[in-house]
Amino acid sequence: MYETTYLRAASLDEAVGWLREHEEARPLSGGMTLIPTLKQRLAAPSHLVDLTRIDALRGIEVRGGVLRIGALTKHAEVAASTIVRGAIPALAYLAGVIADPQVRNRGTLGGSVANNDPAADYPAAVLGLNAHVLTSSQRRIAADEFSSTRSRPRSARTNSSPRSSSRSRRGRPMRSTGIRRPATRWPAYSSPSTTMRSASR
């Protein structure tokens, strides 16, 4: 692991300010992908901006017929939420079968969506549900647009130096993911990949 500077943000504004100030900085929440990448020296951010104490990025609610989940909400919290189970049971089911208990109790929805690994669960879920991503600058991005702008060929993302690579993958913290409640209710045991496609906008 390369030397880096650790910063713990107390507010969203402070985190965004540090990320803008330090071009090579990376946001850190659950760290499920970032920490192993750092340990293998595949990235070398100048600063790590810890988001975990920013309460504004947490929470689950239904407002105006839209299920809103904060970016720092952990997989286990999504799985256990009665709000998510009542609005979109398949999403709660999906969150409950991600990886293992250690990952579910540390990893966050926002981190998974921002990382945009096509093999991960949440990116497919937000696409299937026609969800929107709300950024720290209040920009509302449709899931298909967010996915297409984040999905670039590996050759376009990777450069010769770790610092160049870390810069190409950096982004602003997400605030939340908004998902319209489905017109129909699905049993919790249904296949997420099937039921999520049925969600109405």
C-alpha positions as CSV (number, residue, x, y, z in Angstrom):
1,M,0.0,0.0,0.0
2,Y,1.3,3.4,-1.0
3,E,1.5,6.3,1.5
4,T,-1.7,8.4,1.7
5,T,-3.3,11.0,3.9
6,Y,-6.4,10.1,5.8
7,L,-9.2,12.8,6.2
8,R,-12.4,12.2,8.1
9,A,-15.2,14.5,6.9
10,A,-17.8,15.8,9.4
11,S,-20.1,17.0,6.7
12,L,-21.0,16.5,3.1
13,D,-19.7,20.0,2.2
14,E,-16.4,19.3,3.9
15,A,-16.0,16.0,2.0
16,V,-16.8,17.6,-1.3
17,G,-14.4,20.5,-0.6
18,W,-11.6,18.1,0.2
19,L,-12.3,16.1,-3.0
20,R,-12.2,19.2,-5.1
21,E,-9.1,20.5,-3.3
22,H,-7.1,17.3,-3.7
23,E,-7.2,16.1,-7.3
24,E,-6.0,12.6,-6.5
25,A,-8.3,12.1,-3.4
26,R,-10.7,9.2,-3.2
27,P,-13.9,9.0,-1.1
28,L,-14.0,6.1,1.3
29,S,-17.1,4.5,2.9
30,G,-17.3,0.7,3.3
31,G,-14.1,0.2,1.4
32,M,-15.0,-3.2,0.0
33,T,-13.3,-2.6,-3.3
34,L,-11.0,0.3,-2.5
35,I,-9.1,-1.2,0.4
36,P,-8.1,-4.4,-1.4
37,T,-7.1,-2.3,-4.4
38,L,-4.9,-0.1,-2.2
39,K,-3.4,-3.1,-0.5
40,Q,-2.5,-4.6,-3.9
41,R,-0.9,-1.2,-4.9
42,L,-3.3,-0.9,-7.8
43,A,-4.2,2.6,-6.8
44,A,-2.4,5.4,-5.1
45,P,-4.7,8.2,-4.0
46,S,-3.0,11.2,-2.4
47,H,-5.9,11.4,0.2
48,L,-8.6,9.2,1.5
49,V,-11.7,11.1,2.5
50,D,-13.7,9.1,5.0
51,L,-17.5,9.7,4.6
52,T,-18.7,7.4,7.3
53,R,-19.6,10.1,9.8
54,I,-21.8,12.1,7.4
55,D,-25.4,11.4,8.7
56,A,-26.9,13.3,5.7
57,L,-25.8,10.3,3.5
58,R,-27.8,7.8,5.6
59,G,-31.4,6.8,5.8
60,I,-34.3,5.0,4.2
61,E,-37.6,6.6,3.5
62,V,-40.5,6.6,1.0
63,R,-41.4,10.1,-0.1
64,G,-43.8,11.0,-2.9
65,G,-44.1,7.4,-3.9
66,V,-40.3,7.1,-4.3
67,L,-38.1,4.9,-2.1
68,R,-35.0,6.9,-1.2
69,I,-31.9,5.2,0.2
70,G,-28.9,7.1,1.4
71,A,-25.6,6.3,-0.1
72,L,-24.0,5.3,3.2
73,T,-26.8,2.8,4.0
74,K,-25.3,-0.6,4.5
75,H,-26.5,-3.8,2.7
76,A,-27.6,-5.3,6.0
77,E,-29.7,-2.2,6.8
78,V,-31.4,-2.4,3.4
79,A,-32.1,-6.1,3.9
80,A,-33.6,-5.6,7.4
81,S,-35.6,-2.5,6.5
82,T,-39.4,-2.8,6.9
83,I,-39.7,0.2,4.6
84,V,-37.8,-1.5,1.8
85,R,-39.6,-4.8,2.4
86,G,-42.9,-3.0,2.1
87,A,-42.0,-1.0,-1.0
88,I,-39.8,-3.3,-3.0
89,P,-39.4,-6.7,-1.3
90,A,-37.1,-8.0,-4.1
91,L,-34.6,-5.2,-3.2
92,A,-34.5,-6.3,0.4
93,Y,-34.0,-9.9,-0.7
94,L,-31.2,-8.9,-3.0
95,A,-29.4,-7.0,-0.2
96,G,-29.7,-9.9,2.1
97,V,-27.8,-12.3,-0.2
98,I,-24.9,-10.0,-1.1
99,A,-21.6,-11.7,-0.5
100,D,-21.3,-12.7,3.2
101,P,-22.3,-11.2,6.6
102,Q,-19.0,-9.3,7.0
103,V,-19.5,-7.5,3.6
104,R,-23.2,-6.9,4.2
105,N,-22.4,-5.2,7.6
106,R,-19.7,-3.0,6.1
107,G,-20.4,-2.4,2.4
108,T,-22.7,0.4,1.4
109,L,-25.3,0.8,-1.4
110,G,-23.6,4.0,-2.6
111,G,-20.2,2.4,-2.8
112,S,-21.5,-0.5,-4.8
113,V,-23.4,1.8,-7.2
114,A,-20.5,4.2,-7.6
115,N,-18.1,1.4,-8.2
116,N,-20.4,0.2,-11.0
117,D,-19.0,-3.3,-11.2
118,P,-21.2,-5.1,-13.8
119,A,-20.9,-8.3,-11.8
120,A,-22.3,-6.6,-8.6
121,D,-25.9,-6.8,-7.4
122,Y,-26.9,-3.1,-6.9
123,P,-25.9,-1.7,-10.3
124,A,-28.2,-4.3,-12.0
125,A,-30.9,-3.5,-9.5
126,V,-30.9,0.2,-10.0
127,L,-31.0,-0.3,-13.8
128,G,-33.9,-2.8,-13.6
129,L,-35.9,-0.5,-11.3
130,N,-35.3,2.6,-13.4
131,A,-33.8,4.3,-10.4
132,H,-32.1,7.7,-10.2
133,V,-28.9,8.7,-8.5
134,L,-28.8,12.0,-6.6
135,T,-25.3,13.4,-6.4
136,S,-23.8,15.8,-3.8
137,S,-24.4,18.7,-6.2
138,Q,-28.1,17.7,-6.4
139,R,-27.8,16.4,-9.9
140,R,-30.4,13.7,-10.6
141,I,-29.1,11.0,-12.9
142,A,-31.1,8.2,-14.4
143,A,-29.6,4.8,-13.7
144,D,-29.0,3.9,-17.4
145,E,-27.2,7.3,-17.9
146,F,-25.1,6.8,-14.8
147,S,-24.2,3.3,-15.7
148,S,-23.2,4.2,-19.3
149,T,-21.0,7.1,-18.2
150,R,-19.3,5.1,-15.5
151,S,-18.8,2.0,-17.7
152,R,-15.7,2.5,-19.9
153,P,-13.4,0.0,-21.4
154,R,-10.6,-1.0,-18.9
155,S,-8.0,0.4,-21.4
156,A,-9.6,3.8,-21.0
157,R,-9.6,3.7,-17.2
158,T,-6.2,2.3,-16.6
159,N,-3.0,4.2,-17.2
160,S,0.6,3.3,-16.5
161,S,0.9,5.0,-13.1
162,P,-1.4,4.2,-10.1
163,R,-2.0,7.8,-9.4
164,S,-3.3,8.4,-13.0
165,S,-5.6,5.4,-12.5
166,S,-6.9,6.6,-9.2
167,R,-7.7,10.0,-10.7
168,S,-9.7,8.5,-13.6
169,R,-11.9,6.5,-11.2
170,R,-12.6,9.3,-8.7
171,G,-16.1,10.9,-8.4
172,R,-18.3,13.0,-6.2
173,P,-20.1,11.3,-3.3
174,M,-23.6,10.1,-4.0
175,R,-26.3,11.3,-1.7
176,S,-29.0,8.7,-2.4
177,T,-30.7,6.4,-4.8
178,G,-34.3,7.0,-5.6
179,I,-36.6,4.2,-6.7
180,R,-40.3,4.5,-7.6
181,R,-42.5,2.1,-5.8
182,P,-43.7,-0.8,-8.1
183,A,-47.3,-1.0,-9.1
184,T,-47.4,-4.6,-7.9
185,R,-46.0,-6.3,-4.8
186,W,-43.7,-9.2,-5.2
187,P,-43.0,-12.1,-2.9
188,A,-39.6,-11.8,-1.1
189,Y,-38.5,-15.2,-2.5
190,S,-38.9,-14.1,-6.2
191,S,-35.8,-13.8,-8.3
192,P,-34.5,-10.2,-8.1
193,S,-33.4,-10.2,-11.7
194,T,-36.9,-11.1,-12.8
195,T,-39.1,-9.0,-10.5
196,M,-37.1,-5.8,-10.6
197,R,-37.7,-5.6,-14.4
198,S,-41.4,-5.3,-13.6
199,A,-41.0,-2.0,-11.6
200,S,-43.0,1.0,-12.9
201,R,-41.4,4.4,-13.1
